[in-house]
Amino acid sequence: MKKKIAAVIINFFIRAAMGMALIFFINQYVLPPDSSINVGMNAVSFLTSGTLGIPGVGLLYGIMCYQIL
C-alpha cells in the first residue's frame, strides 16, 4: 500500500515538473514576447499540470485563448 501511494506522489510530481517545464518553454520560445496568451507559472498551473499532465497544460492555454475572445 505504501509503495502505491509513493508511486502516485512521484508520478504527480514528475507530471507537474514536466508541465511546468513545458509552460516555461512555450512562454519563452514559442509565443511572441508581447503575447497575452502566456500562462502564469503558479500553484494553480502546477496542480493542473500535475493532475492532468500535458492535456492540463493544453487546457490552461485553451482557457487563456478563450479569455481573449
N, CA, C and O atoms as a printed pandas DataFrame, in Angstrom:
     atom_number atom_name residue_name chain_id  residue_number  x_coord  y_coord  z_coord
0              1         N          MET        A               1    0.815   -1.189    0.000
1              2        CA          MET        A               1    0.000    0.000    0.000
2              3         C          MET        A               1    0.863    1.261    0.000
3              4         O          MET        A               1    0.570    2.216   -0.719
4              5         N          LYS        A               2    1.921    1.264    0.800
5              6        CA          LYS        A               2    2.791    2.438    0.855
6              7         C          LYS        A               2    3.512    2.654   -0.463
7              8         O          LYS        A               2    3.758    3.794   -0.858
8              9         N          LYS        A               3    3.856    1.552   -1.157
9             10        CA          LYS        A               3    4.529    1.692   -2.448
10            11         C          LYS        A               3    3.599    2.315   -3.476
11            12         O          LYS        A               3    4.035    3.099   -4.319
12            13         N          LYS        A               4    2.321    1.968   -3.409
13            14        CA          LYS        A               4    1.374    2.531   -4.356
14            15         C          LYS        A               4    1.177    4.023   -4.112
15            16         O          LYS        A               4    1.120    4.802   -5.063
16            17         N          ILE        A               5    1.076    4.421   -2.875
17            18        CA          ILE        A               5    0.929    5.846   -2.547
18            19         C          ILE        A               5    2.175    6.612   -2.963
19            20         O          ILE        A               5    2.081    7.710   -3.511
20            21         N          ALA        A               6    3.336    6.036   -2.703
21            22        CA          ALA        A               6    4.585    6.683   -3.100
22            23         C          ALA        A               6    4.674    6.809   -4.618
23            24         O          ALA        A               6    5.147    7.825   -5.128
24            25         N          ALA        A               7    4.225    5.790   -5.340
25            26        CA          ALA        A               7    4.260    5.836   -6.801
26            27         C          ALA        A               7    3.326    6.916   -7.335
27            28         O          ALA        A               7    3.660    7.595   -8.306
28            29         N          VAL        A               8    2.166    7.081   -6.718
29            30        CA          VAL        A               8    1.222    8.123   -7.147
30            31         C          VAL        A               8    1.803    9.504   -6.888
31            32         O          VAL        A               8    1.684   10.389   -7.735
32            33         N          ILE        A               9    2.417    9.701   -5.755
33            34        CA          ILE        A               9    3.006   11.003   -5.424
34            35         C          ILE        A               9    4.171   11.325   -6.352
35            36         O          ILE        A               9    4.293   12.453   -6.829
36            37         N          ILE        A              10    5.018   10.349   -6.608
37            38        CA          ILE        A              10    6.150   10.565   -7.518
38            39         C          ILE        A              10    5.649   10.857   -8.921
39            40         O          ILE        A              10    6.181   11.735   -9.600
40            41         N          ASN        A              11    4.633   10.130   -9.362
41            42        CA          ASN        A              11    4.054   10.357  -10.685
42            43         C          ASN        A              11    3.479   11.766  -10.790
43            44         O          ASN        A              11    3.646   12.430  -11.814
44            45         N          PHE        A              12    2.806   12.225   -9.741
45            46        CA          PHE        A              12    2.250   13.577   -9.727
46            47         C          PHE        A              12    3.351   14.618   -9.888
47            48         O          PHE        A              12    3.225   15.532  -10.703
48            49         N          PHE        A              13    4.425   14.489   -9.122
49            50        CA          PHE        A              13    5.487   15.497   -9.183
50            51         C          PHE        A              13    6.251   15.444  -10.499
51            52         O          PHE        A              13    6.726   16.476  -10.973
52            53         N          ILE        A              14    6.378   14.273  -11.094
53            54        CA          ILE        A              14    7.025   14.190  -12.407
54            55         C          ILE        A              14    6.162   14.880  -13.454
55            56         O          ILE        A              14    6.670   15.655  -14.265
56            57         N          ARG        A              15    4.853   14.602  -13.444
57            58        CA          ARG        A              15    3.950   15.268  -14.392
58            59         C          ARG        A              15    3.924   16.774  -14.167
59            60         O          ARG        A              15    3.898   17.545  -15.126
60            61         N          ALA        A              16    3.933   17.196  -12.906
61            62        CA          ALA        A              16    3.907   18.630  -12.609
62            63         C          ALA        A              16    5.194   19.308  -13.084
63            64         O          ALA        A              16    5.146   20.398  -13.654
64            65         N          ALA        A              17    6.327   18.676  -12.854
65            66        CA          ALA        A              17    7.604   19.258  -13.294
66            67         C          ALA        A              17    7.674   19.334  -14.811
67            68         O          ALA        A              17    8.131   20.333  -15.365
68            69         N          MET        A              18    7.223   18.286  -15.479
69            70        CA          MET        A              18    7.233   18.303  -16.947
70            71         C          MET        A              18    6.253   19.355  -17.477
71            72         O          MET        A              18    6.541   20.031  -18.465
72            73         N          GLY        A              19    5.117   19.491  -16.833
73            74        CA          GLY        A              19    4.141   20.502  -17.253
74            75         C          GLY        A              19    4.665   21.911  -17.066
75            76         O          GLY        A              19    4.484   22.763  -17.936
76            77         N          MET        A              20    5.314   22.164  -15.940
77            78        CA          MET        A              20    5.876   23.496  -15.710
78            79         C          MET        A              20    7.012   23.781  -16.693
79            80         O          MET        A              20    7.158   24.909  -17.164
80            81         N          ALA        A              21    7.805   22.772  -16.998
81            82        CA          ALA        A              21    8.873   22.955  -17.994
82            83         C          ALA        A              21    8.275   23.244  -19.366
83            84         O          ALA        A              21    8.803   24.068  -20.112
84            85         N          LEU        A              22    7.185   22.576  -19.699
85            86        CA          LEU        A              22    6.526   22.823  -20.976
86            87         C          LEU        A              22    5.929   24.229  -21.028
87            88         O          LEU        A              22    6.027   24.907  -22.051
88            89         N          ILE        A              23    5.321   24.663  -19.946
89            90        CA          ILE        A              23    4.785   26.031  -19.894
90            91         C          ILE        A              23    5.907   27.050  -20.053
91            92         O          ILE        A              23    5.763   28.024  -20.791
92            93         N          PHE        A              24    7.020   26.828  -19.364
93            94        CA          PHE        A              24    8.159   27.738  -19.489
94            95         C          PHE        A              24    8.670   27.773  -20.927
95            96         O          PHE        A              24    8.932   28.847  -21.468
96            97         N          PHE        A              25    8.813   26.601  -21.547
97            98        CA          PHE        A              25    9.310   26.530  -22.924
98            99         C          PHE        A              25    8.366   27.242  -23.882
99           100         O          PHE        A              25    8.818   28.001  -24.739
100          101         N          ILE        A              26    7.071   27.012  -23.753
101          102        CA          ILE        A              26    6.111   27.650  -24.649
102          103         C          ILE        A              26    6.103   29.159  -24.444
103          104         O          ILE        A              26    6.072   29.917  -25.414
104          105         N          ASN        A              27    6.130   29.603  -23.188
105          106        CA          ASN        A              27    6.127   31.048  -22.922
106          107         C          ASN        A              27    7.386   31.724  -23.442
107          108         O          ASN        A              27    7.318   32.846  -23.943
108          109         N          GLN        A              28    8.533   31.063  -23.334
109          110        CA          GLN        A              28    9.801   31.692  -23.718
110          111         C          GLN        A              28   10.090   31.603  -25.205
111          112         O          GLN        A              28   10.552   32.576  -25.801
112          113         N          TYR        A              29    9.826   30.448  -25.820
113          114        CA          TYR        A              29   10.345   30.204  -27.165
114          115         C          TYR        A              29    9.287   30.065  -28.251
115          116         O          TYR        A              29    9.614   30.218  -29.428
116          117         N          VAL        A              30    8.054   29.787  -27.914
117          118        CA          VAL        A              30    7.036   29.567  -28.936
118          119         C          VAL        A              30    6.193   30.812  -29.152
119          120         O          VAL        A              30    5.962   31.220  -30.291
120          121         N          LEU        A              31    5.735   31.415  -28.072
121          122        CA          LEU        A              31    4.877   32.591  -28.188
122          123         C          LEU        A              31    5.709   33.858  -28.318
123          124         O          LEU        A              31    6.816   33.930  -27.783
124          125         N          PRO        A              32    5.186   34.863  -29.025
125          126        CA          PRO        A              32    5.902   36.138  -29.100
126          127         C          PRO        A              32    5.982   36.796  -27.720
127          128         O          PRO        A              32    5.136   36.543  -26.863
128          129         N          PRO        A              33    6.992   37.636  -27.504
129          130        CA          PRO        A              33    7.190   38.243  -26.170
130          131         C          PRO        A              33    6.030   39.112  -25.705
131          132         O          PRO        A              33    5.783   39.199  -24.502
132          133         N          ASP        A              34    5.318   39.752  -26.611
133          134        CA          ASP        A              34    4.233   40.654  -26.207
134          135         C          ASP        A              34    2.866   39.978  -26.282
135          136         O          ASP        A              34    1.841   40.654  -26.376
136          137         N          SER        A              35    2.853   38.659  -26.241
137          138        CA          SER        A              35    1.613   37.906  -26.355
138          139         C          SER        A              35    0.820   37.951  -25.051
139          140         O          SER        A              35    1.392   38.007  -23.962
140          141         N          SER        A              36   -0.490   37.926  -25.180
141          142        CA          SER        A              36   -1.344   37.903  -23.990
142          143         C          SER        A              36   -1.823   36.487  -23.676
143          144         O          SER        A              36   -2.691   36.301  -22.824
144          145         N          ILE        A              37   -1.266   35.496  -24.355
145          146        CA          ILE        A              37   -1.667   34.109  -24.148
146          147         C          ILE        A              37   -0.749   33.417  -23.142
147          148         O          ILE        A              37   -0.960   32.243  -22.838
148          149         N          ASN        A              38    0.244   34.098  -22.628
149          150        CA          ASN        A              38    1.174   33.468  -21.695
150          151         C          ASN        A              38    0.450   32.962  -20.455
151          152         O          ASN        A              38   -0.364   33.668  -19.860
152          153         N          VAL        A              39    0.760   31.728  -20.078
153          154        CA          VAL        A              39    0.195   31.121  -18.869
154          155         C          VAL        A              39    1.170   31.370  -17.732
155          156         O          VAL        A              39    2.375   31.172  -17.884
156          157         N          GLY        A              40    0.656   31.799  -16.606
157          158        CA          GLY        A              40    1.498   32.057  -15.447
158          159         C          GLY        A              40    1.979   30.764  -14.812
159          160         O          GLY        A              40    1.302   29.737  -14.855
160          161         N          MET        A              41    3.162   30.840  -14.223
161          162        CA          MET        A              41    3.716   29.681  -13.520
162          163         C          MET        A              41    3.437   29.881  -12.036
163          164         O          MET        A              41    4.194   30.553  -11.336
164          165         N          ASN        A              42    2.348   29.294  -11.568
165          166        CA          ASN        A              42    1.932   29.454  -10.190
166          167         C          ASN        A              42    1.390   28.130   -9.655
167          168         O          ASN        A              42    1.508   27.097  -10.313
168          169         N          ALA        A              43    0.806   28.162   -8.484
169          170        CA          ALA        A              43    0.330   26.943   -7.837
170          171         C          ALA        A              43   -0.819   26.296   -8.608
171          172         O          ALA        A              43   -0.915   25.070   -8.656
172          173         N          VAL        A              44   -1.678   27.096   -9.203
173          174        CA          VAL        A              44   -2.805   26.535   -9.945
174          175         C          VAL        A              44   -2.318   25.792  -11.182
175          176         O          VAL        A              44   -2.795   24.693  -11.465
176          177         N          SER        A              45   -1.381   26.369  -11.920
177          178        CA          SER        A              45   -0.850   25.679  -13.093
178          179         C          SER        A              45   -0.026   24.460  -12.685
179          180         O          SER        A              45    0.004   23.467  -13.413
180          181         N          PHE        A              46    0.643   24.519  -11.533
181          182        CA          PHE        A              46    1.379   23.361  -11.017
182          183         C          PHE        A              46    0.425   22.211  -10.704
183          184         O          PHE        A              46    0.675   21.069  -11.088
184          185         N          LEU        A              47   -0.663   22.516  -10.008
185          186        CA          LEU        A              47   -1.634   21.482   -9.657
186          187         C          LEU        A              47   -2.365   20.944  -10.886
187          188         O          LEU        A              47   -2.638   19.746  -10.968
188          189         N          THR        A              48   -2.682   21.816  -11.837
189          190        CA          THR        A              48   -3.369   21.374  -13.044
190          191         C          THR        A              48   -2.484   20.471  -13.881
191          192         O          THR        A              48   -2.930   19.422  -14.346
192          193         N          SER        A              49   -1.232   20.867  -14.079
193          194        CA          SER        A              49   -0.341   20.028  -14.876
194          195         C          SER        A              49    0.040   18.762  -14.129
195          196         O          SER        A              49    0.302   17.738  -14.760
196          197         N          GLY        A              50    0.079   18.802  -12.810
197          198        CA          GLY        A              50    0.374   17.598  -12.043
198          199         C          GLY        A              50   -0.771   16.611  -12.050
199          200         O          GLY        A              50   -0.555   15.399  -12.065
200          201         N          THR        A              51   -1.985   17.122  -12.039
201          202        CA          THR        A              51   -3.149   16.252  -12.026
202          203         C          THR        A              51   -3.486   15.722  -13.416
203          204         O          THR        A              51   -3.752   14.531  -13.580
204          205         N          LEU        A              52   -3.476   16.599  -14.416
205          206        CA          LEU        A              52   -3.920   16.222  -15.752
206          207         C          LEU        A              52   -2.780   15.927  -16.722
207          208         O          LEU        A              52   -3.002   15.310  -17.763
208          209         N          GLY        A              53   -1.575   16.356  -16.398
209          210        CA          GLY        A              53   -0.440   16.120  -17.291
210          211         C          GLY        A              53   -0.409   17.123  -18.435
211          212         O          GLY        A              53   -0.815   18.274  -18.272
212          213         N          ILE        A              54    0.070   16.686  -19.585
213          214        CA          ILE        A              54    0.193   17.565  -20.749
214          215         C          ILE        A              54   -1.172   18.050  -21.245
215          216         O          ILE        A              54   -1.269   19.204  -21.664
216          217         N          PRO        A              55   -2.229   17.238  -21.221
217          218        CA          PRO        A              55   -3.539   17.813  -21.564
218          219         C          PRO        A              55   -3.960   18.950  -20.631
219          220         O          PRO        A              55   -4.702   19.841  -21.044
220          221         N          GLY        A              56   -3.504   18.930  -19.405
221          222        CA          GLY        A              56   -3.782   20.032  -18.487
222          223         C          GLY        A              56   -3.100   21.318  -18.927
223          224         O          GLY        A              56   -3.656   22.406  -18.781
224          225         N          VAL        A              57   -1.893   21.189  -19.465
225          226        CA          VAL        A              57   -1.194   22.367  -19.997
226          227         C          VAL        A              57   -1.959   22.906  -21.197
227          228         O          VAL        A              57   -2.121   24.117  -21.346
228          229         N          GLY        A              58   -2.425   22.008  -22.047
229          230        CA          GLY        A              58   -3.260   22.430  -23.171
230          231         C          GLY        A              58   -4.537   23.109  -22.711
231          232         O          GLY        A              58   -4.986   24.077  -23.325
232          233         N          LEU        A              59   -5.124   22.604  -21.631
233          234        CA          LEU        A              59   -6.320   23.209  -21.052
234          235         C          LEU        A              59   -6.030   24.619  -20.566
235          236         O          LEU        A              59   -6.838   25.522  -20.786
236          237         N          LEU        A              60   -4.896   24.828  -19.912
237          238        CA          LEU        A              60   -4.537   26.159  -19.428
238          239         C          LEU        A              60   -4.382   27.142  -20.592
239          240         O          LEU        A              60   -4.843   28.281  -20.512
240          241         N          TYR        A              61   -3.732   26.699  -21.675
241          242        CA          TYR        A              61   -3.589   27.574  -22.841
242          243         C          TYR        A              61   -4.930   27.789  -23.537
243          244         O          TYR        A              61   -5.179   28.859  -24.092
244          245         N          GLY        A              62   -5.784   26.783  -23.510
245          246        CA          GLY        A              62   -7.121   26.940  -24.075
246          247         C          GLY        A              62   -7.930   27.959  -23.308
247          248         O          GLY        A              62   -8.649   28.759  -23.906
248          249         N          ILE        A              63   -7.823   27.942  -21.990
249          250        CA          ILE        A              63   -8.525   28.929  -21.161
250          251         C          ILE        A              63   -8.009   30.326  -21.463
251          252         O          ILE        A              63   -8.790   31.275  -21.547
252          253         N          MET        A              64   -6.699   30.458  -21.625
253          254        CA          MET        A              64   -6.135   31.782  -21.940
254          255         C          MET        A              64   -6.599   32.266  -23.316
255          256         O          MET        A              64   -6.877   33.452  -23.489
256          257         N          CYS        A              65   -6.682   31.376  -24.277
257          258        CA          CYS        A              65   -7.181   31.754  -25.612
258          259         C          CYS        A              65   -8.647   32.146  -25.544
259          260         O          CYS        A              65   -9.077   33.080  -26.219
260          261         N          TYR        A              66   -9.413   31.430  -24.728
261          262        CA          TYR        A              66  -10.842   31.727  -24.588
262          263         C          TYR        A              66  -11.056   33.092  -23.942
263          264         O          TYR        A              66  -12.019   33.784  -24.272
264          265         N          GLN        A              67  -10.174   33.490  -23.028
265          266        CA          GLN        A              67  -10.312   34.793  -22.378
266          267         C          GLN        A              67  -10.089   35.947  -23.343
267          268         O          GLN        A              67  -10.593   37.049  -23.122
268          269         N          ILE        A              68   -9.342   35.704  -24.405
269          270        CA          ILE        A              68   -9.069   36.763  -25.378
270          271         C          ILE        A              68  -10.314   37.084  -26.195
271          272         O          ILE        A              68  -10.505   38.222  -26.624
272          273         N          LEU        A              69  -11.155   36.086  -26.408
273          274        CA          LEU        A              69  -12.341   36.286  -27.257
274          275         C          LEU        A              69  -13.289   37.310  -26.709
275          276         O          LEU        A              69  -14.325   37.579  -27.317
